[in-house]
């Protein structure tokens, strides 16, 4: 399950593609130079129960740590991951 990223400097996404089709995605928007807002996570039923959504959020956390960014989890799914995993609080 390879997670890819697209970013145009204003908004971006982490996504999983299978057979040329987006089967999972988590989108974000930039809020200044040091913060991203996760605004949506969607996983196709093909990947339900395989942890794809959480893997997308973790990839965003890794990205934030690499770049020295903070994350505002507006998306309810992403917020639930942060609520359950206090080890990610450094990027909040």
PDB file of N, CA, C and O in Angstrom:
ATOM      1  N   UNK A   1       0.853  -1.169   0.000  1.00  0.00           N
ATOM      2  CA  UNK A   1       0.000   0.000   0.000  1.00  0.00           C
ATOM      3  C   UNK A   1       0.900   1.234   0.000  1.00  0.00           C
ATOM      4  O   UNK A   1       1.301   1.725   1.055  1.00  0.00           O
ATOM      5  N   UNK A   2       1.208   1.721  -1.188  1.00  0.00           N
ATOM      6  CA  UNK A   2       2.095   2.880  -1.320  1.00  0.00           C
ATOM      7  C   UNK A   2       1.297   4.172  -1.230  1.00  0.00           C
ATOM      8  O   UNK A   2       0.306   4.362  -1.936  1.00  0.00           O
ATOM      9  N   UNK A   3       1.747   5.049  -0.351  1.00  0.00           N
ATOM     10  CA  UNK A   3       1.084   6.336  -0.182  1.00  0.00           C
ATOM     11  C   UNK A   3       1.865   7.381  -0.968  1.00  0.00           C
ATOM     12  O   UNK A   3       3.078   7.521  -0.813  1.00  0.00           O
ATOM     13  N   UNK A   4       1.146   8.107  -1.812  1.00  0.00           N
ATOM     14  CA  UNK A   4       1.734   9.155  -2.634  1.00  0.00           C
ATOM     15  C   UNK A   4       1.254  10.512  -2.123  1.00  0.00           C
ATOM     16  O   UNK A   4       0.302  10.596  -1.347  1.00  0.00           O
ATOM     17  N   UNK A   5       1.926  11.569  -2.568  1.00  0.00           N
ATOM     18  CA  UNK A   5       1.550  12.915  -2.162  1.00  0.00           C
ATOM     19  C   UNK A   5       1.559  13.849  -3.358  1.00  0.00           C
ATOM     20  O   UNK A   5       2.412  13.757  -4.240  1.00  0.00           O
ATOM     21  N   UNK A   6       0.590  14.746  -3.364  1.00  0.00           N
ATOM     22  CA  UNK A   6       0.558  15.864  -4.305  1.00  0.00           C
ATOM     23  C   UNK A   6       0.405  17.128  -3.470  1.00  0.00           C
ATOM     24  O   UNK A   6      -0.314  17.131  -2.471  1.00  0.00           O
ATOM     25  N   UNK A   7       1.073  18.194  -3.871  1.00  0.00           N
ATOM     26  CA  UNK A   7       0.981  19.459  -3.143  1.00  0.00           C
ATOM     27  C   UNK A   7       1.282  20.587  -4.113  1.00  0.00           C
ATOM     28  O   UNK A   7       2.293  20.555  -4.815  1.00  0.00           O
ATOM     29  N   UNK A   8       0.401  21.590  -4.155  1.00  0.00           N
ATOM     30  CA  UNK A   8       0.635  22.715  -5.057  1.00  0.00           C
ATOM     31  C   UNK A   8       0.983  24.004  -4.308  1.00  0.00           C
ATOM     32  O   UNK A   8       0.982  25.086  -4.894  1.00  0.00           O
ATOM     33  N   UNK A   9       1.282  23.883  -3.011  1.00  0.00           N
ATOM     34  CA  UNK A   9       1.641  25.050  -2.223  1.00  0.00           C
ATOM     35  C   UNK A   9       0.466  25.713  -1.527  1.00  0.00           C
ATOM     36  O   UNK A   9       0.656  26.503  -0.602  1.00  0.00           O
ATOM     37  N   UNK A  10      -0.743  25.399  -1.962  1.00  0.00           N
ATOM     38  CA  UNK A  10      -1.961  25.923  -1.329  1.00  0.00           C
ATOM     39  C   UNK A  10      -2.767  24.794  -0.699  1.00  0.00           C
ATOM     40  O   UNK A  10      -3.361  24.949   0.368  1.00  0.00           O
ATOM     41  N   UNK A  11      -2.774  23.661  -1.382  1.00  0.00           N
ATOM     42  CA  UNK A  11      -3.468  22.490  -0.862  1.00  0.00           C
ATOM     43  C   UNK A  11      -2.747  21.244  -1.350  1.00  0.00           C
ATOM     44  O   UNK A  11      -1.903  21.301  -2.243  1.00  0.00           O
ATOM     45  N   UNK A  12      -3.098  20.127  -0.746  1.00  0.00           N
ATOM     46  CA  UNK A  12      -2.442  18.895  -1.135  1.00  0.00           C
ATOM     47  C   UNK A  12      -3.231  17.683  -0.696  1.00  0.00           C
ATOM     48  O   UNK A  12      -4.311  17.789  -0.115  1.00  0.00           O
ATOM     49  N   UNK A  13      -2.664  16.538  -0.987  1.00  0.00           N
ATOM     50  CA  UNK A  13      -3.307  15.293  -0.595  1.00  0.00           C
ATOM     51  C   UNK A  13      -2.287  14.178  -0.485  1.00  0.00           C
ATOM     52  O   UNK A  13      -1.263  14.169  -1.168  1.00  0.00           O
ATOM     53  N   UNK A  14      -2.594  13.246   0.389  1.00  0.00           N
ATOM     54  CA  UNK A  14      -1.910  11.968   0.451  1.00  0.00           C
ATOM     55  C   UNK A  14      -2.925  10.965  -0.066  1.00  0.00           C
ATOM     56  O   UNK A  14      -4.099  11.030   0.300  1.00  0.00           O
ATOM     57  N   UNK A  15      -2.492  10.040  -0.908  1.00  0.00           N
ATOM     58  CA  UNK A  15      -3.462   9.138  -1.519  1.00  0.00           C
ATOM     59  C   UNK A  15      -2.847   7.785  -1.826  1.00  0.00           C
ATOM     60  O   UNK A  15      -1.629   7.627  -1.903  1.00  0.00           O
ATOM     61  N   UNK A  16      -3.733   6.817  -1.998  1.00  0.00           N
ATOM     62  CA  UNK A  16      -3.358   5.460  -2.391  1.00  0.00           C
ATOM     63  C   UNK A  16      -4.070   5.182  -3.699  1.00  0.00           C
ATOM     64  O   UNK A  16      -5.280   5.375  -3.822  1.00  0.00           O
ATOM     65  N   UNK A  17      -3.304   4.728  -4.666  1.00  0.00           N
ATOM     66  CA  UNK A  17      -3.839   4.452  -5.995  1.00  0.00           C
ATOM     67  C   UNK A  17      -3.685   2.962  -6.289  1.00  0.00           C
ATOM     68  O   UNK A  17      -2.639   2.369  -6.026  1.00  0.00           O
ATOM     69  N   UNK A  18      -4.725   2.380  -6.831  1.00  0.00           N
ATOM     70  CA  UNK A  18      -4.663   0.986  -7.279  1.00  0.00           C
ATOM     71  C   UNK A  18      -5.265   0.906  -8.672  1.00  0.00           C
ATOM     72  O   UNK A  18      -6.381   1.373  -8.899  1.00  0.00           O
ATOM     73  N   UNK A  19      -4.537   0.322  -9.594  1.00  0.00           N
ATOM     74  CA  UNK A  19      -4.999   0.182 -10.981  1.00  0.00           C
ATOM     75  C   UNK A  19      -5.466   1.511 -11.564  1.00  0.00           C
ATOM     76  O   UNK A  19      -6.490   1.572 -12.246  1.00  0.00           O
ATOM     77  N   UNK A  20      -4.706   2.578 -11.291  1.00  0.00           N
ATOM     78  CA  UNK A  20      -5.024   3.886 -11.846  1.00  0.00           C
ATOM     79  C   UNK A  20      -6.189   4.596 -11.187  1.00  0.00           C
ATOM     80  O   UNK A  20      -6.641   5.629 -11.682  1.00  0.00           O
ATOM     81  N   UNK A  21      -6.685   4.060 -10.074  1.00  0.00           N
ATOM     82  CA  UNK A  21      -7.851   4.631  -9.395  1.00  0.00           C
ATOM     83  C   UNK A  21      -7.470   5.030  -7.970  1.00  0.00           C
ATOM     84  O   UNK A  21      -6.810   4.270  -7.261  1.00  0.00           O
ATOM     85  N   UNK A  22      -7.893   6.235  -7.553  1.00  0.00           N
ATOM     86  CA  UNK A  22      -7.703   6.669  -6.170  1.00  0.00           C
ATOM     87  C   UNK A  22      -8.640   5.853  -5.274  1.00  0.00           C
ATOM     88  O   UNK A  22      -9.860   5.950  -5.401  1.00  0.00           O
ATOM     89  N   UNK A  23      -8.073   5.057  -4.377  1.00  0.00           N
ATOM     90  CA  UNK A  23      -8.916   4.239  -3.495  1.00  0.00           C
ATOM     91  C   UNK A  23      -8.899   4.748  -2.055  1.00  0.00           C
ATOM     92  O   UNK A  23      -9.662   4.267  -1.218  1.00  0.00           O
ATOM     93  N   UNK A  24      -8.039   5.709  -1.766  1.00  0.00           N
ATOM     94  CA  UNK A  24      -8.015   6.351  -0.453  1.00  0.00           C
ATOM     95  C   UNK A  24      -7.321   7.694  -0.598  1.00  0.00           C
ATOM     96  O   UNK A  24      -6.347   7.828  -1.339  1.00  0.00           O
ATOM     97  N   UNK A  25      -7.842   8.701   0.128  1.00  0.00           N
ATOM     98  CA  UNK A  25      -7.205  10.001   0.077  1.00  0.00           C
ATOM     99  C   UNK A  25      -7.473  10.779   1.360  1.00  0.00           C
ATOM    100  O   UNK A  25      -8.507  10.625   2.011  1.00  0.00           O
ATOM    101  N   UNK A  26      -6.519  11.603   1.688  1.00  0.00           N
ATOM    102  CA  UNK A  26      -6.651  12.537   2.792  1.00  0.00           C
ATOM    103  C   UNK A  26      -6.186  13.874   2.265  1.00  0.00           C
ATOM    104  O   UNK A  26      -5.046  14.000   1.819  1.00  0.00           O
ATOM    105  N   UNK A  27      -7.046  14.873   2.307  1.00  0.00           N
ATOM    106  CA  UNK A  27      -6.708  16.177   1.741  1.00  0.00           C
ATOM    107  C   UNK A  27      -6.399  17.174   2.852  1.00  0.00           C
ATOM    108  O   UNK A  27      -6.863  17.048   3.985  1.00  0.00           O
ATOM    109  N   UNK A  28      -5.596  18.168   2.483  1.00  0.00           N
ATOM    110  CA  UNK A  28      -5.243  19.217   3.436  1.00  0.00           C
ATOM    111  C   UNK A  28      -5.085  20.537   2.700  1.00  0.00           C
ATOM    112  O   UNK A  28      -4.896  20.574   1.484  1.00  0.00           O
ATOM    113  N   UNK A  29      -5.167  21.614   3.462  1.00  0.00           N
ATOM    114  CA  UNK A  29      -4.910  22.952   2.939  1.00  0.00           C
ATOM    115  C   UNK A  29      -3.844  23.592   3.810  1.00  0.00           C
ATOM    116  O   UNK A  29      -3.749  23.315   5.006  1.00  0.00           O
ATOM    117  N   UNK A  30      -3.053  24.443   3.200  1.00  0.00           N
ATOM    118  CA  UNK A  30      -2.022  25.173   3.940  1.00  0.00           C
ATOM    119  C   UNK A  30      -2.669  26.353   4.654  1.00  0.00           C
ATOM    120  O   UNK A  30      -3.492  27.064   4.077  1.00  0.00           O
ATOM    121  N   UNK A  31      -2.293  26.555   5.907  1.00  0.00           N
ATOM    122  CA  UNK A  31      -2.728  27.710   6.694  1.00  0.00           C
ATOM    123  C   UNK A  31      -1.452  28.448   7.095  1.00  0.00           C
ATOM    124  O   UNK A  31      -0.923  28.235   8.186  1.00  0.00           O
ATOM    125  N   UNK A  32      -0.971  29.297   6.227  1.00  0.00           N
ATOM    126  CA  UNK A  32       0.317  29.947   6.442  1.00  0.00           C
ATOM    127  C   UNK A  32       1.443  29.029   5.993  1.00  0.00           C
ATOM    128  O   UNK A  32       1.226  28.083   5.234  1.00  0.00           O
ATOM    129  N   UNK A  33       2.651  29.321   6.472  1.00  0.00           N
ATOM    130  CA  UNK A  33       3.820  28.552   6.048  1.00  0.00           C
ATOM    131  C   UNK A  33       4.145  27.383   6.956  1.00  0.00           C
ATOM    132  O   UNK A  33       4.945  26.521   6.591  1.00  0.00           O
ATOM    133  N   UNK A  34       3.534  27.338   8.142  1.00  0.00           N
ATOM    134  CA  UNK A  34       3.940  26.353   9.140  1.00  0.00           C
ATOM    135  C   UNK A  34       2.827  25.430   9.607  1.00  0.00           C
ATOM    136  O   UNK A  34       3.022  24.683  10.566  1.00  0.00           O
ATOM    137  N   UNK A  35       1.671  25.456   8.967  1.00  0.00           N
ATOM    138  CA  UNK A  35       0.544  24.636   9.421  1.00  0.00           C
ATOM    139  C   UNK A  35      -0.260  24.130   8.239  1.00  0.00           C
ATOM    140  O   UNK A  35      -0.491  24.841   7.261  1.00  0.00           O
ATOM    141  N   UNK A  36      -0.684  22.868   8.361  1.00  0.00           N
ATOM    142  CA  UNK A  36      -1.645  22.328   7.396  1.00  0.00           C
ATOM    143  C   UNK A  36      -2.907  21.936   8.159  1.00  0.00           C
ATOM    144  O   UNK A  36      -2.858  21.560   9.330  1.00  0.00           O
ATOM    145  N   UNK A  37      -4.018  22.035   7.472  1.00  0.00           N
ATOM    146  CA  UNK A  37      -5.311  21.647   8.032  1.00  0.00           C
ATOM    147  C   UNK A  37      -5.797  20.421   7.268  1.00  0.00           C
ATOM    148  O   UNK A  37      -6.064  20.490   6.068  1.00  0.00           O
ATOM    149  N   UNK A  38      -5.906  19.309   7.969  1.00  0.00           N
ATOM    150  CA  UNK A  38      -6.466  18.102   7.345  1.00  0.00           C
ATOM    151  C   UNK A  38      -7.973  18.293   7.320  1.00  0.00           C
ATOM    152  O   UNK A  38      -8.606  18.411   8.369  1.00  0.00           O
ATOM    153  N   UNK A  39      -8.554  18.324   6.110  1.00  0.00           N
ATOM    154  CA  UNK A  39      -9.972  18.629   6.002  1.00  0.00           C
ATOM    155  C   UNK A  39     -10.848  17.478   5.520  1.00  0.00           C
ATOM    156  O   UNK A  39     -12.074  17.577   5.551  1.00  0.00           O
ATOM    157  N   UNK A  40     -10.228  16.389   5.074  1.00  0.00           N
ATOM    158  CA  UNK A  40     -11.073  15.296   4.553  1.00  0.00           C
ATOM    159  C   UNK A  40     -10.254  14.019   4.445  1.00  0.00           C
ATOM    160  O   UNK A  40      -9.095  14.038   4.028  1.00  0.00           O
ATOM    161  N   UNK A  41     -10.872  12.919   4.824  1.00  0.00           N
ATOM    162  CA  UNK A  41     -10.283  11.597   4.621  1.00  0.00           C
ATOM    163  C   UNK A  41     -11.365  10.693   4.062  1.00  0.00           C
ATOM    164  O   UNK A  41     -12.488  10.668   4.565  1.00  0.00           O
ATOM    165  N   UNK A  42     -11.026   9.954   3.025  1.00  0.00           N
ATOM    166  CA  UNK A  42     -11.990   9.042   2.410  1.00  0.00           C
ATOM    167  C   UNK A  42     -11.267   7.775   1.984  1.00  0.00           C
ATOM    168  O   UNK A  42     -10.196   7.826   1.379  1.00  0.00           O
ATOM    169  N   UNK A  43     -11.875   6.631   2.311  1.00  0.00           N
ATOM    170  CA  UNK A  43     -11.302   5.336   1.955  1.00  0.00           C
ATOM    171  C   UNK A  43     -12.377   4.519   1.241  1.00  0.00           C
ATOM    172  O   UNK A  43     -13.491   4.368   1.743  1.00  0.00           O
ATOM    173  N   UNK A  44     -12.036   3.999   0.080  1.00  0.00           N
ATOM    174  CA  UNK A  44     -12.944   3.147  -0.682  1.00  0.00           C
ATOM    175  C   UNK A  44     -13.233   1.867   0.106  1.00  0.00           C
ATOM    176  O   UNK A  44     -12.393   1.389   0.868  1.00  0.00           O
ATOM    177  N   UNK A  45     -14.408   1.337  -0.087  1.00  0.00           N
ATOM    178  CA  UNK A  45     -14.786   0.119   0.658  1.00  0.00           C
ATOM    179  C   UNK A  45     -13.851  -1.053   0.374  1.00  0.00           C
ATOM    180  O   UNK A  45     -13.794  -2.001   1.157  1.00  0.00           O
ATOM    181  N   UNK A  46     -13.115  -0.998  -0.743  1.00  0.00           N
ATOM    182  CA  UNK A  46     -12.130  -2.049  -1.049  1.00  0.00           C
ATOM    183  C   UNK A  46     -11.048  -2.134   0.023  1.00  0.00           C
ATOM    184  O   UNK A  46     -10.476  -3.200   0.252  1.00  0.00           O
ATOM    185  N   UNK A  47     -10.769  -1.007   0.679  1.00  0.00           N
ATOM    186  CA  UNK A  47      -9.698  -0.951   1.672  1.00  0.00           C
ATOM    187  C   UNK A  47     -10.219  -0.855   3.108  1.00  0.00           C
ATOM    188  O   UNK A  47      -9.423  -0.758   4.042  1.00  0.00           O
ATOM    189  N   UNK A  48     -11.520  -0.878   3.296  1.00  0.00           N
ATOM    190  CA  UNK A  48     -12.080  -0.784   4.647  1.00  0.00           C
ATOM    191  C   UNK A  48     -11.504  -1.876   5.532  1.00  0.00           C
ATOM    192  O   UNK A  48     -11.386  -3.030   5.120  1.00  0.00           O
ATOM    193  N   UNK A  49     -11.149  -1.497   6.749  1.00  0.00           N
ATOM    194  CA  UNK A  49     -10.627  -2.456   7.709  1.00  0.00           C
ATOM    195  C   UNK A  49      -9.153  -2.782   7.552  1.00  0.00           C
ATOM    196  O   UNK A  49      -8.629  -3.620   8.286  1.00  0.00           O
ATOM    197  N   UNK A  50      -8.472  -2.136   6.610  1.00  0.00           N
ATOM    198  CA  UNK A  50      -7.051  -2.418   6.375  1.00  0.00           C
ATOM    199  C   UNK A  50      -6.142  -1.325   6.928  1.00  0.00           C
ATOM    200  O   UNK A  50      -4.931  -1.349   6.707  1.00  0.00           O
ATOM    201  N   UNK A  51      -6.723  -0.371   7.643  1.00  0.00           N
ATOM    202  CA  UNK A  51      -5.919   0.687   8.258  1.00  0.00           C
ATOM    203  C   UNK A  51      -5.445   1.756   7.305  1.00  0.00           C
ATOM    204  O   UNK A  51      -4.537   2.517   7.638  1.00  0.00           O
ATOM    205  N   UNK A  52      -6.037   1.835   6.124  1.00  0.00           N
ATOM    206  CA  UNK A  52      -5.579   2.797   5.109  1.00  0.00           C
ATOM    207  C   UNK A  52      -5.739   4.236   5.580  1.00  0.00           C
ATOM    208  O   UNK A  52      -4.839   5.053   5.386  1.00  0.00           O
ATOM    209  N   UNK A  53      -6.860   4.553   6.190  1.00  0.00           N
ATOM    210  CA  UNK A  53      -7.091   5.918   6.659  1.00  0.00           C
ATOM    211  C   UNK A  53      -6.048   6.341   7.678  1.00  0.00           C
ATOM    212  O   UNK A  53      -5.499   7.439   7.587  1.00  0.00           O
ATOM    213  N   UNK A  54      -5.770   5.481   8.643  1.00  0.00           N
ATOM    214  CA  UNK A  54      -4.771   5.803   9.661  1.00  0.00           C
ATOM    215  C   UNK A  54      -3.385   5.943   9.035  1.00  0.00           C
ATOM    216  O   UNK A  54      -2.605   6.806   9.438  1.00  0.00           O
ATOM    217  N   UNK A  55      -3.078   5.105   8.059  1.00  0.00           N
ATOM    218  CA  UNK A  55      -1.779   5.202   7.393  1.00  0.00           C
ATOM    219  C   UNK A  55      -1.623   6.543   6.682  1.00  0.00           C
ATOM    220  O   UNK A  55      -0.527   7.102   6.648  1.00  0.00           O
ATOM    221  N   UNK A  56      -2.710   7.061   6.115  1.00  0.00           N
ATOM    222  CA  UNK A  56      -2.661   8.370   5.470  1.00  0.00           C
ATOM    223  C   UNK A  56      -2.369   9.461   6.495  1.00  0.00           C
ATOM    224  O   UNK A  56      -1.559  10.354   6.246  1.00  0.00           O
ATOM    225  N   UNK A  57      -3.032   9.386   7.649  1.00  0.00           N
ATOM    226  CA  UNK A  57      -2.809  10.380   8.698  1.00  0.00           C
ATOM    227  C   UNK A  57      -1.371  10.291   9.211  1.00  0.00           C
ATOM    228  O   UNK A  57      -0.730  11.318   9.436  1.00  0.00           O
ATOM    229  N   UNK A  58      -0.869   9.090   9.393  1.00  0.00           N
ATOM    230  CA  UNK A  58       0.506   8.914   9.861  1.00  0.00           C
ATOM    231  C   UNK A  58       1.505   9.480   8.842  1.00  0.00           C
ATOM    232  O   UNK A  58       2.521  10.062   9.222  1.00  0.00           O
ATOM    233  N   UNK A  59       1.216   9.307   7.576  1.00  0.00           N
ATOM    234  CA  UNK A  59       2.089   9.876   6.530  1.00  0.00           C
ATOM    235  C   UNK A  59       2.100  11.407   6.624  1.00  0.00           C
ATOM    236  O   UNK A  59       3.147  12.030   6.448  1.00  0.00           O
ATOM    237  N   UNK A  60       0.945  12.011   6.900  1.00  0.00           N
ATOM    238  CA  UNK A  60       0.883  13.467   7.080  1.00  0.00           C
ATOM    239  C   UNK A  60       1.687  13.893   8.305  1.00  0.00           C
ATOM    240  O   UNK A  60       2.340  14.936   8.286  1.00  0.00           O
ATOM    241  N   UNK A  61       1.643  13.096   9.361  1.00  0.00           N
ATOM    242  CA  UNK A  61       2.406  13.393  10.573  1.00  0.00           C
ATOM    243  C   UNK A  61       3.903  13.318  10.276  1.00  0.00           C
ATOM    244  O   UNK A  61       4.662  14.183  10.715  1.00  0.00           O
ATOM    245  N   UNK A  62       4.332  12.304   9.542  1.00  0.00           N
ATOM    246  CA  UNK A  62       5.745  12.188   9.158  1.00  0.00           C
ATOM    247  C   UNK A  62       6.175  13.398   8.329  1.00  0.00           C
ATOM    248  O   UNK A  62       7.260  13.943   8.533  1.00  0.00           O
ATOM    249  N   UNK A  63       5.324  13.811   7.401  1.00  0.00           N
ATOM    250  CA  UNK A  63       5.584  14.984   6.564  1.00  0.00           C
ATOM    251  C   UNK A  63       5.729  16.228   7.445  1.00  0.00           C
ATOM    252  O   UNK A  63       6.660  17.015   7.272  1.00  0.00           O
ATOM    253  N   UNK A  64       4.799  16.395   8.391  1.00  0.00           N
ATOM    254  CA  UNK A  64       4.836  17.557   9.281  1.00  0.00           C
ATOM    255  C   UNK A  64       6.114  17.570  10.114  1.00  0.00           C
ATOM    256  O   UNK A  64       6.735  18.619  10.287  1.00  0.00           O
ATOM    257  N   UNK A  65       6.501  16.423  10.620  1.00  0.00           N
ATOM    258  CA  UNK A  65       7.737  16.349  11.420  1.00  0.00           C
ATOM    259  C   UNK A  65       8.968  16.684  10.585  1.00  0.00           C
ATOM    260  O   UNK A  65       9.859  17.399  11.044  1.00  0.00           O
ATOM    261  N   UNK A  66       9.016  16.172   9.367  1.00  0.00           N
ATOM    262  CA  UNK A  66      10.152  16.458   8.471  1.00  0.00           C
ATOM    263  C   UNK A  66      10.283  17.942   8.164  1.00  0.00           C
ATOM    264  O   UNK A  66      11.389  18.480   8.103  1.00  0.00           O
ATOM    265  N   UNK A  67       9.143  18.598   7.973  1.00  0.00           N
ATOM    266  CA  UNK A  67       9.132  19.998   7.537  1.00  0.00           C
ATOM    267  C   UNK A  67       8.981  20.988   8.692  1.00  0.00           C
ATOM    268  O   UNK A  67       8.996  22.199   8.471  1.00  0.00           O
ATOM    269  N   UNK A  68       8.835  20.485   9.924  1.00  0.00           N
ATOM    270  CA  UNK A  68       8.649  21.379  11.071  1.00  0.00           C
ATOM    271  C   UNK A  68       7.299  22.060  11.074  1.00  0.00           C
ATOM    272  O   UNK A  68       7.187  23.224  11.457  1.00  0.00           O
ATOM    273  N   UNK A  69       6.269  21.338  10.648  1.00  0.00           N
ATOM    274  CA  UNK A  69       4.917  21.884  10.538  1.00  0.00           C
ATOM    275  C   UNK A  69       4.041  21.453  11.709  1.00  0.00           C
ATOM    276  O   UNK A  69       4.364  20.513  12.435  1.00  0.00           O
ATOM    277  N   UNK A  70       2.941  22.153  11.873  1.00  0.00           N
ATOM    278  CA  UNK A  70       1.888  21.762  12.803  1.00  0.00           C
ATOM    279  C   UNK A  70       0.683  21.339  11.977  1.00  0.00           C
ATOM    280  O   UNK A  70       0.526  21.752  10.828  1.00  0.00           O
ATOM    281  N   UNK A  71      -0.171  20.505  12.580  1.00  0.00           N
ATOM    282  CA  UNK A  71      -1.370  20.007  11.907  1.00  0.00           C
ATOM    283  C   UNK A  71      -2.600  20.388  12.712  1.00  0.00           C
ATOM    284  O   UNK A  71      -2.627  20.235  13.933  1.00  0.00           O
ATOM    285  N   UNK A  72      -3.607  20.881  12.026  1.00  0.00           N
ATOM    286  CA  UNK A  72      -4.920  21.110  12.614  1.00  0.00           C
ATOM    287  C   UNK A  72      -5.862  20.063  12.002  1.00  0.00           C
ATOM    288  O   UNK A  72      -6.215  20.168  10.828  1.00  0.00           O
ATOM    289  N   UNK A  73      -6.271  19.061  12.782  1.00  0.00           N
ATOM    290  CA  UNK A  73      -7.132  18.004  12.232  1.00  0.00           C
ATOM    291  C   UNK A  73      -8.609  18.404  12.250  1.00  0.00           C
ATOM    292  O   UNK A  73      -9.325  18.100  13.204  1.00  0.00           O
ATOM    293  N   UNK A  74      -9.056  19.077  11.208  1.00  0.00           N
ATOM    294  CA  UNK A  74     -10.458  19.471  11.091  1.00  0.00           C
ATOM    295  C   UNK A  74     -11.335  18.269  10.745  1.00  0.00           C
ATOM    296  O   UNK A  74     -12.468  18.172  11.217  1.00  0.00           O
ATOM    297  N   UNK A  75     -10.832  17.377   9.947  1.00  0.00           N
ATOM    298  CA  UNK A  75     -11.532  16.144   9.565  1.00  0.00           C
ATOM    299  C   UNK A  75     -11.791  15.294  10.817  1.00  0.00           C
ATOM    300  O   UNK A  75     -10.886  15.103  11.629  1.00  0.00           O
ATOM    301  N   UNK A  76     -12.999  14.794  10.975  1.00  0.00           N
ATOM    302  CA  UNK A  76     -13.344  14.020  12.174  1.00  0.00           C
ATOM    303  C   UNK A  76     -12.539  12.733  12.279  1.00  0.00           C
ATOM    304  O   UNK A  76     -12.191  12.319  13.385  1.00  0.00           O
ATOM    305  N   UNK A  77     -12.236  12.089  11.154  1.00  0.00           N
ATOM    306  CA  UNK A  77     -11.446  10.865  11.216  1.00  0.00           C
ATOM    307  C   UNK A  77     -10.031  11.175  11.702  1.00  0.00           C
ATOM    308  O   UNK A  77      -9.529  10.517  12.613  1.00  0.00           O
ATOM    309  N   UNK A  78      -9.393  12.169  11.103  1.00  0.00           N
ATOM    310  CA  UNK A  78      -8.038  12.536  11.514  1.00  0.00           C
ATOM    311  C   UNK A  78      -8.019  12.948  12.983  1.00  0.00           C
ATOM    312  O   UNK A  78      -7.100  12.587  13.719  1.00  0.00           O
ATOM    313  N   UNK A  79      -9.029  13.702  13.410  1.00  0.00           N
ATOM    314  CA  UNK A  79      -9.104  14.118  14.810  1.00  0.00           C
ATOM    315  C   UNK A  79      -9.195  12.907  15.716  1.00  0.00           C
ATOM    316  O   UNK A  79      -8.593  12.895  16.789  1.00  0.00           O
ATOM    317  N   UNK A  80      -9.941  11.882  15.302  1.00  0.00           N
ATOM    318  CA  UNK A  80     -10.070  10.681  16.133  1.00  0.00           C
ATOM    319  C   UNK A  80      -8.732   9.954  16.269  1.00  0.00           C
ATOM    320  O   UNK A  80      -8.447   9.379  17.320  1.00  0.00           O
ATOM    321  N   UNK A  81      -7.916   9.975  15.226  1.00  0.00           N
ATOM    322  CA  UNK A  81      -6.585   9.355  15.302  1.00  0.00           C
ATOM    323  C   UNK A  81      -5.736  10.112  16.316  1.00  0.00           C
ATOM    324  O   UNK A  81      -5.064   9.496  17.143  1.00  0.00           O
ATOM    325  N   UNK A  82      -5.760  11.439  16.261  1.00  0.00           N
ATOM    326  CA  UNK A  82      -4.994  12.241  17.212  1.00  0.00           C
ATOM    327  C   UNK A  82      -5.509  12.058  18.640  1.00  0.00           C
ATOM    328  O   UNK A  82      -4.720  12.031  19.584  1.00  0.00           O
ATOM    329  N   UNK A  83      -6.815  11.935  18.798  1.00  0.00           N
ATOM    330  CA  UNK A  83      -7.387  11.747  20.132  1.00  0.00           C
ATOM    331  C   UNK A  83      -6.954  10.422  20.756  1.00  0.00           C
ATOM    332  O   UNK A  83      -6.773  10.339  21.971  1.00  0.00           O
ATOM    333  N   UNK A  84      -6.788   9.388  19.935  1.00  0.00           N
ATOM    334  CA  UNK A  84      -6.406   8.060  20.438  1.00  0.00           C
ATOM    335  C   UNK A  84      -4.906   7.898  20.625  1.00  0.00           C
ATOM    336  O   UNK A  84      -4.473   7.080  21.437  1.00  0.00           O
ATOM    337  N   UNK A  85      -4.109   8.658  19.893  1.00  0.00           N
ATOM    338  CA  UNK A  85      -2.655   8.469  19.878  1.00  0.00           C
ATOM    339  C   UNK A  85      -1.944   9.725  20.376  1.00  0.00           C
ATOM    340  O   UNK A  85      -1.644  10.621  19.587  1.00  0.00           O
ATOM    341  N   UNK A  86      -1.678   9.797  21.665  1.00  0.00           N
ATOM    342  CA  UNK A  86      -1.027  10.986  22.222  1.00  0.00           C
ATOM    343  C   UNK A  86       0.412  11.159  21.729  1.00  0.00           C
ATOM    344  O   UNK A  86       0.979  12.245  21.847  1.00  0.00           O
ATOM    345  N   UNK A  87       1.000  10.101  21.180  1.00  0.00           N
ATOM    346  CA  UNK A  87       2.378  10.217  20.666  1.00  0.00           C
ATOM    347  C   UNK A  87       2.477  11.140  19.454  1.00  0.00           C
ATOM    348  O   UNK A  87       3.577  11.493  19.030  1.00  0.00           O
ATOM    349  N   UNK A  88       1.332  11.531  18.897  1.00  0.00           N
ATOM    350  CA  UNK A  88       1.323  12.445  17.748  1.00  0.00           C
ATOM    351  C   UNK A  88       1.105  13.906  18.158  1.00  0.00           C
ATOM    352  O   UNK A  88       1.068  14.791  17.304  1.00  0.00           O
ATOM    353  N   UNK A  89       0.963  14.153  19.452  1.00  0.00           N
ATOM    354  CA  UNK A  89       0.629  15.502  19.920  1.00  0.00           C
ATOM    355  C   UNK A  89       1.694  16.547  19.603  1.00  0.00           C
ATOM    356  O   UNK A  89       1.404  17.742  19.641  1.00  0.00           O
ATOM    357  N   UNK A  90       2.917  16.125  19.292  1.00  0.00           N
ATOM    358  CA  UNK A  90       3.981  17.088  18.994  1.00  0.00           C
ATOM    359  C   UNK A  90       3.698  17.897  17.737  1.00  0.00           C
ATOM    360  O   UNK A  90       4.274  18.969  17.553  1.00  0.00           O
ATOM    361  N   UNK A  91       2.828  17.408  16.877  1.00  0.00           N
ATOM    362  CA  UNK A  91       2.536  18.155  15.639  1.00  0.00           C
ATOM    363  C   UNK A  91       1.219  18.933  15.719  1.00  0.00           C
ATOM    364  O   UNK A  91       0.830  19.600  14.760  1.00  0.00           O
ATOM    365  N   UNK A  92       0.552  18.846  16.840  1.00  0.00           N
ATOM    366  CA  UNK A  92      -0.706  19.603  16.994  1.00  0.00           C
ATOM    367  C   UNK A  92      -0.443  21.060  17.303  1.00  0.00           C
ATOM    368  O   UNK A  92      -1.384  21.837  17.462  1.00  0.00           O
TER     369      UNK A  92
END
